[in-house]
Amino acid sequence: MPNLHIIAIGRLARLPEAALYARYAARLRPPPVLVELPEARGSAAEVRRREGAALLAALPPRAFAVALDLGGPAPGSEALAARLASWRQAGRPLCFLIGGAEGLDAPVLARAEACLSLGPFTWPHALVRAMLAEQLYRAQSIAAGHPYHRGHRP
């Protein structure tokens, strides 16, 4: 199974979201590699450019990049599980890219081979990590036939 990476702008440090992220990341097999990059300063365009360059530089060679972006599709849990299975079949490191407050720069979106949205709401980037880790664990549970996901419930 290829390595799973979450590459994100900002550091969780001692935020409550860090514990929530750790709770779900620890359940994943293998656990994801979390790469936290510093937030940039400057105008919105300059921040996007600098953070985008840092995200792209942090990608492992041959990585399959998935950008978390409001403009991407927001699949349900079962559909995400199917997409993850398909993405992992490529045998490449699977990397989820989470931007900072200004979003992802155009070159990051262009480099991404897939885009994913957590819905139409705007979420704090610290919370996005926890939500992504939970959905990755849910997808892993669906693939394994584990009862964690209750797909029969409305």
Residue pairs with C-beta under 8 A, 6 or more apart in sequence:
1 30
1 88
2 64
2 88
2 90
2 91
2 92
2 93
2 94
3 30
3 33
3 60
3 93
3 94
4 28
4 30
4 31
4 32
4 33
4 93
4 94
4 95
4 96
4 136
5 32
5 33
5 34
5 35
5 60
5 63
5 93
5 94
5 95
5 96
6 25
6 32
6 33
6 34
6 35
6 95
6 96
6 98
6 129
6 132
6 133
7 35
7 37
7 55
7 58
7 59
7 95
7 96
7 97
7 98
8 34
8 35
8 36
8 37
8 97
8 98
8 125
8 128
8 129
9 36
9 37
9 38
9 39
9 40
9 51
9 54
9 55
9 98
9 99
9 100
9 125
10 36
10 37
10 38
10 39
10 100
10 125
10 126
11 36
11 38
12 18
12 21
12 36
12 126
12 129
15 126
17 124
17 126
17 127
17 129
17 130
18 126
20 130
21 34
21 129
21 130
21 133
23 130
23 133
24 130
24 133
24 134
24 136
24 137
25 31
25 32
25 34
25 133
27 137
27 140
28 133
28 136
28 137
28 140
29 140
32 133
32 136
34 129
35 58
37 51
37 54
37 55
37 58
38 54
39 47
39 51
39 100
39 101
40 46
40 47
40 50
40 51
40 54
40 100
41 47
42 50
44 102
47 100
47 101
47 102
48 99
48 102
48 103
48 104
48 105
49 105
51 99
51 100
51 102
51 105
52 99
52 104
52 105
52 106
52 107
52 108
53 105
53 107
55 97
55 99
55 104
55 108
56 107
56 108
56 111
59 65
59 95
59 97
59 111
60 93
60 95
62 92
62 93
63 92
63 93
63 94
63 95
64 87
64 90
64 92
64 93
64 94
64 95
64 113
64 114
65 95
65 97
65 111
65 112
65 113
65 114
66 87
66 94
66 95
66 96
66 97
66 112
66 113
66 114
66 115
66 116
67 97
67 99
67 104
67 108
67 109
67 112
67 114
67 115
67 116
68 96
68 97
68 98
68 99
68 104
68 115
68 116
68 117
68 118
68 128
68 132
69 99
69 103
69 104
69 109
69 112
69 115
69 116
69 117
70 103
70 117
70 120
70 122
71 115
71 117
72 114
72 115
72 116
72 117
73 115
73 116
73 117
74 116
74 117
74 118
74 119
74 120
75 83
75 116
77 135
77 138
77 139
77 142
77 149
77 151
78 142
78 149
78 151
80 116
80 135
80 138
80 139
81 138
81 139
81 140
81 142
81 143
83 114
84 94
84 136
84 139
84 140
84 143
85 143
87 94
87 114
88 94
96 116
96 132
97 104
97 108
97 112
98 125
98 128
98 129
98 132
99 105
99 108
99 125
100 125
101 125
109 115
118 128
118 131
118 132
118 135
123 131
137 148
138 148
138 149
140 146
141 147
141 148
141 149
142 149
142 151
